[in-house]
Amino acid sequence: MNLYFMSELTTVTVSRKGQALLPLRWRKTFGLESGGPCDARELNDGKGSLLLIPRPKKRRGAKGLLAHLREQTVSFPRVQRHQLPSK
């Protein structure tokens, strides 16, 4: 683990059930104020360090699809149509 890239170290207390409350500033940065899934990877550095990576929020069904498509800045290229040889 390279401490050069870390701006500050924060202590997190873990309960008996394995629950922890992460720093509010970090949760706000990644949109996890009210909780959400994270991937925890062990670094195997001999200190028991974990790397926490927030999972991207998954869209459920078509809800919000139109708003998501309107936010896109680059459109798909126009497809050239051709007639199939069987016709």
Secondary structure, 3 states (H helix, E strand, C coil): CCHHHCCCCCCCCECCCCCECCCHHHHHHCCCCCCCCEEEEECCCCCCCEEEEECCCCCCCCCCHHHHHHHCCCCCCCCCCCCCCCC
